[in-house]
Amino acid sequence: MPITTPVLSISADCKTLTVTGGPSGGSYILYHNNFTTTTSIYELNDPTQPYNGNIDPQTGDPINGYINSSPSLLSSSGTLSLTYENIESAMEESLNGLFMIVISDPIDPTITHTLGALGHCDIDCCIANKLTELVKCTCQEDCSTLLDTISKIYLLIHGADINIKDCLQTQEQFEKAYEKYLKAKSMCSTDECKCNC
């Protein structure tokens, strides 16, 4: 049986994280913008029980972001799909920021796969707005400054993406990528980063 390497990707609209090629039934830990504290996935312990608000009827524990198909393991085909509805820390539909997932093989838990994905729709929207401003720009000095800012933002995001795709896949690489993402975000105005392009 050929060995596959899992892949974590994020949709172009930053609304869905997808794992493909993972180990069948593998468990995972998801991190979002913090690579030492996990992001919990809340779900019913017994999915056959009816959902009654924010309490798991089996344990009495509070749950958030519940959807009936909220996964706790990769599927038998080694896939996983996550949206803001089943990621506890996601407060809005767009999944912006850095995601790191650590997948454990169910047969040999010492075998793990660390994967990353960068959601940057907020930054893309900022760049689009700044490019629109650049097109309308008539003052050469202002245009040059604006183009310089756009270039820096783009290069920071590209650099962050390179960090998370590095073959090492270490916590340090993810932290470097997150620093670049935050710097790019700080170079965008608040209004531009909140738009939903």
C-alpha positions, 0 to 999 in steps of 0.5 A: 500500500503506497504511503501518502503524505497528508495535505492541509488546504484552505478554500479560496474564500477562507471558509473551509479547512480540508485535510486530504491523504491523511491516515484513516481514522487519525486523530488530530489537534488543531491550533489557530494563531497560537501554536502551544494552546490547542483549539478545541472541537466541540461535539456530542460524545454520542452523535445518536443523541439529540442536540438540545441547545448548548449542553451535551445530553450524555455528559452535561458538558457545554458545547459550542459551534455544534453541527451534526457532522462535526468530526473528531477524527479523520474519515476512513478515507483520511479526509477532514473538513472544518468550518467556523461552525465546528471550530470553537475559536472561530468567531466569524465565517472567514478563517483568517490567520494561521492554522497548524494541525497535528495528525496522529496515526491511529495504528502507530501514535508515534507517527505524526504529521504537522501541516499548516495553512494560511487564511489571508482573505482579510489581507487580500481584501486590503491589497485589493483596496490599496490597488484600487487606490493606486489606480486612482492615484495621481500624485507620483510621490503618493503613488510610489509610497502606496506601491511600496506598502502594497509590495511589502504586504504582499511579500510578508504574506508570501513569506508567511506562506513559505514558512508554513510550507517549509519541510521542517514544519516546526513550531518555530516556523509557524511562529515566524509565519504568524509574525509576518501575517501580523505585520501585514495585517498591521500595515492594513487599515482596520476598515480594509481588514474587516471587509468581506471580499 
